[in-house]
């Protein structure tokens, strides 16, 4: 996906949530207020378009916390560039989900 490609509001909101740090699906749902039926298909599309990448946490961590392993998502360089472009189209994104401390929006 080219940096100039316009994202939907939903995709831009999810990228902004992921920009807040390495996050898993349920935390994205909590940050954005979007339902799972919206978040998980969008995550698959964003990963397919190489705007995000994912990795599973270590099984030992999940076992220690007595829960299933979480799949974490992180922005790629292309994802960061696309997110920056989307701030022009959706200027309130940064106010909805602020960027991590010390990083430009």
Protein Blocks (a to p, Z undefined) as FASTA:
>chain_A
ZZklccdfklmmmmmmmmnoccdfklmmmmnopafklmmmmmmmmmmnopaccddddfkl
mmmnopaddddddddfklmmmmmmmmmmmmmlmmmmccdehiaZZ
